[in-house]
Amino acid sequence: MSLTSIVFGGLAGLLVAIIGKCAEERFHNDTLIQIITTLCCAYLAFFVAESELSTSGVLATVSAGFVVAYYAWPRFVSLEAMEIVWETVEFVGNTVIFFLAGLLFADTVLDSLSLIHLSDFGYLLMIYLALLVIRALMLAILWIPLNKVGSPVDWREAVAMIWSGLRGAVSLTLAIIIDEEPLISREMGARIMFHVGGVAALTLLVNATTAAPLLRALGLARSSLADEKKLAVLSKHLAEHTAHAMAAAREDKTDMRFIGADEGLLRQMVPALSQEASAEVTGDGGETAQAYREAFLNVVKSHYWSAIHKGILPRTAESARLLLNSVDVAMDSASEILADWAFIYEALEAPKNQLARLAGEYSMGETMQKSYCVLSFLEAHRQAREELPRFFHNDSLEVQDLVAAESTAEVLEATKLLQGLPADVVTLARTEMLARKLLQEQLEEVAELKERGLLTSSDASKLDHRVQDSLLKLLRQPKDQWLQSKAAADQ
């Protein structure tokens, strides 16, 4: 039954193809359709699995979520809207479940005292300890597979996973369902609710409150010194930026709004203008390097997202997903070395799976895929190497040089792969990326002209559709036709 729910949930997650379809267009209701699709995917997966297939709706929903999370993120037109909606759903759901569970738990304890015996408190403690033992046994059984897939698991991480297994919304929901089931006796429902609620309370009171000290004791939690150092450096940059902005505003005599502003009051209103240089924060070199690598990777990821938003990288292309995933994977090894290129290279050389096709992922051909990935990787790393030193200035120069050298080594590997690709295909990839950028800028210019009142909604829509036709042609026309067109033009 569990296998059925997992398979069905994975297939339900292929509704992500609808999300990708909306990502190809540029209409005002695309974001709304994508949000509704994710909501329908989650609730339909649960409903159909429970009512029609008689299997676990929870597992089906989790499987659907895995598929959507893996394929959909680059395709969302508005990440902010998607996150706000789902955070709202999560907040409301957790609030309702815990509030309802608290009421039922209190009702069970107070109203059914005759059904809850002193021995049940002992059983509650035994169940709590047994769950920790079971979690440890499951981790031991799956130890080899866990170390074969992804990053190896350290024994300290295993201890943290065993201790941090909190029981919350899902278990409480199932307990509420059982407690309200007419076929379950009142005594059995009350005892199940008591034990499930008690275990949830114990994990919140014991495990949750001791998790942070445990991580520090195991050496898994990075000390705050490296983060404090990075924050101090960026705070200094923010103060300098604000001072330059104030100087520019004072020199600008054309804006009547700011002429005559009192500098003393301004410094009181904007504390950064009076901020003194903070004392040097010293930290462990390894932790500082990890913090710098994480900042470097975040800058790289922001440039990938920028390329997606600007249309340079197609939202529905596999290359967009690979590049974003490479940063997430590289974060796991940020304490040691930059390793995002290793993931990209391995993914490019791996056999293509058909599930991506079912999910509506656009295939641009193996060689074009490599060209897009390598060119985007090279540009993102170049931007990161140039941007970060402007913020960190002369702080941690050894760490900056180390990370820059690691990035340069990765760039050399990527360049070797690019040089081994056919020159005409690489040229086509560069041309397509520039064409996407220019067409996206046309759409933005049309939107700006409409906002200024220079274009009516009807005229703006006509211009939008013309540009959209060109974008869809870029997306769907076979690459061989572009190469043939270029060859014919060169003759």
N, C-alpha and C positions, 0 to 999 in steps of 0.2 A: 504493500500500500504506500509506503514511503517513497519507493522508486517511482510509482505512478504519479504521486504529487510533485516530485522533483521534475520529472519529464514534462508533465503538463504545465507546470509553472514556467519552465524554460521556454516552452512553445508559446505560452501566453505573453512572455516578455518580448516576443518577436513583433508585438504591436509597435515596437520601436521603429519599424519601417514607416509607419504613419508619421512619426515624429520627423524622420528623415525627409519624407515627402514635403512637409511644411518648411523644412530648412532650405529646400531648393528654391522656394519662392520668397517674395518679400511683400506680404500683405499684412494689414493691421491686425488681423485676427489669428495669425500664425501662432503667437505665444499662447493665446487662449486655447486653441485646438491642442497644442502640445501638452498643456497642463491637464486638460480634460482627459487626454489619452493616457497619461500616467496614472491619473486617479482611477479611470476605468480599468486599466491593466491590473492595478493592485486589488481592487474590490471584486472584479470579475474572476480573477484567479482564485481568490478565497471562496467566493460563492459557488462557482462551478465545481471546484474540487470537493467542497463539503456536500453540496446538495445533489450533484449529478454523478460524480465519480466515487462518492463515499470514501474519500481519502483526506489527508491532512490539508486543510486550507492554509494553515500557517506555513508549512513547508512549501506549498505551491506559491504562496505570495513571496516568500524569501527567494525562491528560485527565479521567479519573474523579476524581482528586484535586482538580482545579480546580472541578468541579461541586459536589463535596461541601463543599469549603472555602467556596464562594460561598453555598450555600444552608443549610448544616447548623448553623453555629456557634450561632445563637440557639436551636436546637432541642435541643441537648444538655442532658440533665437534670443531669449532673455534668461540668462542664468539667475539674475537677481529675482525676477518674478517667480521662477521655478522654486528657488530656495525659500522665498517668503511664504509661498503657498504651502509647501510641504512642512516647513517649520511650524506653521500655524496648525496644520493637521496633526502634527506630532504633539504639539503643546496641548491642544484640546483633547486629543485621545488619551494622553498620559494623565491629564488632570481628571478627566471623567473616570478613567479606570481606577486610579489610585483613590479618588474620593469615594467612588462606589465600593471599592474593596475595603476601604477603611470603615465605611458605615456597616457593611456586612460582617466584617471581622469583629467590630465592636458589638454588633447585634448577636453574633455567634457566641462571643465570650460572656456577655452580660445576660442575654435572654436564654442561653442554653447551658447555663452553668451545671445543670444536672446531667447534661450529656458529655461535658468535658471533665474528665477525671484528672486527679493529680498525676497519674501515670502518663497522661497525654503530654505533659510538660517534659517528662523524661524522654518520651518518644520523639518529641520535637527536637530536643538536643541531639538525640541519636540520628535522626534524619538529617539534621544540619551537618553533622560530622560525616555521615555516610555519603552525602552529596560531594563533599570535598574529596573523599577517598575515591568515589566513582569517577570524578573528574580527573583525578591523578591517574587512575587505571586507564581511562580512555586516551589520555595523552601518551601514556607509556605504550599502549597498543599501536597508536598512530605515529609513534616517534620517527620511525624510518620514513614513511611517506611524507611527513611534514618536513623532514630534512632533505628529501629529494625534490620537493616542489618549492620553488622560491628560495628565499634566504634561509640558511640553516638556523635552527632554533637552539639557543643557548640554554643551559640548565637553569640559569637565573630567570630567563624569560618564561621557562616552563613553570617555575614556582609562582611567578607573577600571574600567569594565566590561570593556574589552579586557584589561587587565592582571590582573584578578581572576578570570578564567575558569579556576578550578581543575578539574583532572581527577581524579576519585577513584573512588567505589564503583561507579558504573554502567559506566565504561570498563573497570575491573579485572574486573568480573563477566563482561562480554562476552569479555574476553581469556581468562579462565579457561575459559569455555565452548568457545572456539575451540581452546585448547591441549589440552583433553580430548576433542575431537572425533576419532573414529577415522579419518574420511575425510581429515583434515588431516595432512600429513606432519609427522614429528617436528621437522624443521628449521624448517618454516614456523611451527609452533606455538610453538617456542622463540623464534624471532625476534620474532613478534608479542607474546608475553608480555614479552620484554625491552624492546621499544620502548614498549609501553603502560605497563608498570611504571616504566620510566625517565622517561617524560613525567610520570607522576603524581608521582614522586619530585622531579623538577625543579620542578614547580609548587608543591609543598609547601615545598621548600627555598629557592626563589628568590622566586616570586610571593607566597606567603603571608607570608614574613618581611619583605618590602619593601612590602606593601600599605598598612600603617598610615603609614609615612613618606611614601609617595606621596600618600595622601589629605591629609595635613597640608601637603605641598608644593603641592598643587592648591587648597588652601583649602576642601576639602570637609568636613574633620573639625573640628567645633566644639572650640574650646579648652576645657580643663578648668576655666577660671576661672568660667564661668557655672554649671557643675555644682557646683563647689566652693562657690560662693555659696549656691546652693539647698540644698546639703547642710548648710552651716553654719546657715542659717536654720531648717531642719527639726530639726537637732540641738538648737538652742536651745529650740525648741518642745517637743521630747521631754523635755529636762531640766526645763522648767517643769511639764509634765504629770506627770512622776514626782514632783517636789517636792510638788505639790498632792495626789497620791495618798498620799504618805507622811504629810502633815499630816492628811488625812482618816482614815487608819488610826490615827494617834496619838490623835485626838480620839474615836474610836469605842471606848467602854468596854464594849461588849456582846460583842465577839469576844474570847474568852479566849485565842485562839491568838497574838495579836499584842501583848497587854499585857506590858510589861516588856522589849520588844525593845531591844537596845543600839544607840543611834543611831550611835556611832562605828564599830562593826563593820558596821552597815547601809550606811554611806557607803563603806566599803571593798568591800563585796560588790556594791553598785550604783554604779558609777563616775559615772553621770549625776547623782547627787545632789551630787557634789562638783565638777561641771563648771563652770568659770568661763566667763563670756561670751567667746566667741571674737572675735578681731580682725576688723574689717571686711574682707571680701574684695571687692576691686574687680574689675570685669570690663567687657568691651565692652557698651555699651548694647543693641546689636542682638542679641548672644548672650543677654543677660539676658532680653530680651523674648521671644526664641524659647523659652528654657527655661520662662518663665512661661506662655506660650501652650500649650506641650506639657503642662505640669502642669494647666492649665485644661481642655484637651481630655480628658485622662485622667480628671479628676473628672467631666466630662460623661458620658464613656463608662461610668464606674462607676455613675452614676445610671441610665443606660439598662439596664445589667445588673441593677441592683437592681429596676427596674420589671418586668423579665422574670421574675426569680426570685420576686417577690411576686405574679405573675400579672396585673399591671396591663396589661402588653403581652403579647398571646398569642405564644407561642414560634413558632408556625407562620405568623404574619402577616407580610406583606411589610414592614410598617412597622418591625418589630423589626430586620430585616436592613438596611433603608435607614438607620436611625439609627446602627447600629453601624458600617456602612461609611462613613458620612459623617465620622466621627472619624478613621478610618484615612486617608481621602483628604485631610482637612484637615491632617493631620500633615505632608504634603509641602510645604505653604505656610506652616508655622508660623513660619518665619523672616521672613515678610512681614506676614501678617494672618490673622485668624480667618476661615475660609472654609467651615465645615461646613454652614451654611445654604444656600449656593449649590449644593452637591451635592444636598441634600435637595430643594430647589425644582426643580432640573433633573430629578431622578428622578421627582418627583411629576407633572411635566408631560409626561414622555416616554411614548410608546405602551407599553402593557403587552405583555410577551412571553409566549408560550404555554409556553415551557420551564418557567417558574415553576409553571404549573398541573400539568405532568407531574411536577415534583418534589414535588408535594403541598403547595404553598404556598397558604395560605388567603387568599382574596380577600374583603375586607369591603366592597367598593364604593369607587369613586374618592373620593367626598366623605368617607366615614367614614375612609378611609385618610389623607386630608389632615388630618382632625381629630385622629386619633391621633398623627400625626407632629408636627404643630404644637404640640399640647398637651404632648407629652412633651419636645419641644425647649425650649419656654418654661420648663418646670419644671426641667429639667436645667441650663440656663444660669442660672436664678435661684439654684439651689443652689450652683453653682460660684462665682458672684460673691459669695455670702455666705461660703462656706467658706474659699476661698483666703486672703483677707486675715487670717483668724484665725490662719493658720499663718505668714504672712510679716510680719504686724504692720506696722511702719513701714519695712520694708526695701523699697527700689526702688519708692517711691510713684508715681513718674512712669510706670514700666512697668505697675504695677497699674491706674492710671487709664487708660492707653492701652488695655490689653486689656479693661477694663470698658467703655470707650466703644465698642470694636469689637463686643463682645457685645451692648451695648444697641442698636447700629445693626442687627445681625442680628435681634434680638428685634422691633424695629419692623417690619422686612420680614415676619417671620413673623406678626405680629399683623395686618398688613394682609390677608394671605391668609386668616387665620382669620375676620376680620370680613366677608370676602366670601362665606363659606360659609353655607348655610341655617342659621338659628338652631336649628331643631328637631333637625337632624342633629348639630350641635355639642353640644346638650344631651344627646342620646342617647349620644354618644361619652363625655362626662363621666360619665354615669350608668353606662354599661357598665364604664368603668375603675374606678369606685368599687365596683361590684358585684363585679368580679374581685378587688379588694383584700380586700373583706370575706369572700368565699368562701375565698380563700387563707388568711386569718387563721383561719377556722374549721378548715381542715385542720391548720394548725399547732397550734391549741388541742387538737384531737383527739389529735394525736401526743404533745403534752405530757401530757395526761391519761392516755394509755396508758403513757407512760414512768414516771409517778408511781404507777402501779398502780391508778388510779381507774377505768380502763376495761379490760375484757378484750380480747384480740385480736379476738374475734368481734364484740363490740360496736363496737370502733373501726373494724373493716372495714365494718360496716353504715353507720355515720355517714359514713365516707369516701365510700362509694358514693353516698349521698344528695347530698353536696356535689359530687361528680364529675358527677352527672347535671345539676345546675344549671350547672356550668361548661361542659359539652358543649352544653347548651341555648343558653347565651350565644354559644358559638362557631358553632353551626350554624343557629340559627333566623334566617330572613331579617329584615333590619333593618326592612323595611316593616311586618312584623307587630308589631314593638315600637312603631313610630310609630302604627300603627292602634290598638293597645291604649291608647296614651297619649291619642290623640284621643277615643276612646270614653270614657275615664275623665274627661276634661275636660268632656264634654258634660253 
